[in-house]
Amino acid sequence: MTRPALGRVEFTAVLAMSMALAALGLDLMLPAFGAMRDVLGLPADSTAIAGVVTAYMLGLAVGQLAYGPLADRFGRRPTMFVGFGVYGFGALLCTLAPGLQWLLLGRFVWGLGAAGPRVVTLAVVRDRFEGEDMARAMSMIMAVFIVVPVIAPTLGAAITAVTTWRVLFVLCLVAAVGMTLWVRRLPETLPPERRLDLNVGRITRTARLVITNRQTFGYTLALTALYGVFTSYLASSEIIFSDTFGVPEAFPLIFGGVAAVMGLAMLVNARLVGRYGTRRTAHVMLFVYVAVSTVLFVVALVTDGRPPLAVFLPLLAAILVGHALLIPNFNTIAMTPMAAHAGTAASVIGAVQLAVGASLGAVLDRLFDGTILPLAAGFLGYGVLATLVVVVVERGRLFRPLVDPVTRQSPGAAREA
């Protein structure tokens, strides 16, 4: 019996939840950091546990280099299934890990698996959509995706309160199995005649194309800067709310609430892109992001890095709304010139932004001094860096259409042709 075709809602949901496995592997663990420190024999204020995030993010970055070429050669669905399998194996390794070193190894393998669904989702969106439609589709996917960060910390805290934190890893393994079954309904979006050879020469040429395309690589670098500070926020948020503000019991609610605000912002982004265009929306938001980050940095300075929580939270939420509006739009702008090499291009873009971003985030993690000052400096410094990169890439000509209304090409693609 033939299965009914996916409607737009289910198509969006299955891609969003496939990407959300990566978020589940991060956010579900955050409330368990304290329990992990106890079991692993780490001091209560140790930041070494942040390696659980860093190792995962590095695996996520490295893995993308493999999945893109595989997706371009064998198709999107088979590559997605491989990713789910590696993801589940990594979760199993972490479940059985006897100490921190084995746990970090398992997290790296887990990240390798999470890279597959992430790369394939970007490639499928590029296969199916063009221009502003691609930005709207990415916003809708990300808005559904953000449901996981909303509920995962609360779920993680509840599970950790009644049983061992290793159960969280088992839950992620079960989620990977469930997604494997659901993705069987996803249609293959790469027809056989568009598949590319799996050889080093072809992959190298595509990687060179990504790196030498001014628009694609420039926005990849801007994304990298933003991911750097976002990774640090993920790694340090638990200890900031627990130690700096003294509200460990409220962490899941705060983290989930901020994530919910980000999800609403992504829904709004779909409307903004439709009305104002991807580039204009992204460029305006970039300057707003830097302005709000400046305010947070000044507040951190005048309060010795310990502002009232009622002051910090609205500023943090506003900055993360900036991330919600910038990341899908920057991804769209970077991917627009890469239609013929969507899988490999998504690999290179993702690997650069996550590997370098995780390293930039680790720098901020090591600077943590019990206050919000390093994080505030990161939001501002990396935001300014992203802005400078965008201005250079656009040669100062901001707010233009993503697709030229006359040539129907991206301005970046036309210049690089």
Order of alpha helices (4+ residues) and beta strands (2+ residues): alpha-alpha-alpha-alpha-alpha-alpha-alpha-alpha-alpha-alpha-alpha-alpha-alpha-alpha-alpha-alpha
